[in-house]
């Protein structure tokens, strides 16, 4: 069963069970699907951004950008220790915000991916 349904003749306990299944199993799965799609989009777009910004030397930073799905969230980032210096800049180097730009410039697309994953 993909959605909560009510049919004529259903007892109240069956309706409750169907709604509980929807809330406990189906809804979290749909949310996770939307988060996964949005996370993949942000990851891929950040990798394109970092290349377009000329911030690729060895490719280590670009290749380290990834996303991790949480319970009700998705985290996009990198474990490369110099990433904050590239992203935010230093006193001698202007920042190249390859992640923040994705959020700032592509929020409409991110929301669409979240919606797409949650479709029934």
C-alpha positions, 0 to 999 in steps of 0.5 A, spaced: 500 500 500 503 506 497 498 511 500 493 511 506 486 509 503 479 509 506 474 504 503 467 503 505 466 498 510 473 499 513 473 498 521 476 504 525 482 499 527 483 498 519 483 505 518 488 507 524 493 501 522 493 504 514 494 511 517 500 508 522 503 504 516 503 511 512 506 515 517 511 510 520 513 507 513 511 510 507 512 517 509 519 517 511 521 513 505 518 518 501 522 524 505 528 520 504 528 519 497 527 527 496 533 528 500 537 523 496 535 526 490 536 533 492 543 531 496 545 528 489 543 534 485 547 539 490 553 534 490 554 534 482 552 541 482 558 543 487 563 539 483 561 543 477 562 549 480 568 548 483 571 546 476 568 552 473 571 557 479 578 554 477 579 551 484 581 544 481 588 542 482 589 535 483 582 534 483 582 531 491 577 537 493 572 536 487 572 528 488 571 529 496 565 532 495 559 527 497 553 527 501 550 523 507 543 521 508 541 522 515 534 520 518 531 527 516 536 531 513 542 530 508 549 533 509 553 535 503 560 537 504 568 534 504 573 532 509 579 535 505 582 539 511 583 545 506 576 546 503 574 551 508 580 556 505 578 554 498 570 555 500 571 561 504 578 564 502 583 567 506 587 574 507 590 573 501 585 569 497 578 570 495 573 565 497 570 560 492 564 558 495 562 552 491 557 549 496 554 556 498 553 558 491 549 552 489 544 553 495 544 561 493 543 560 486 539 553 485 534 553 491 528 552 486 531 546 483 533 543 490 526 544 492 523 541 486 528 535 487 525 534 494 518 534 491 520 529 486 522 524 491 516 525 495 511 524 490 506 518 491 
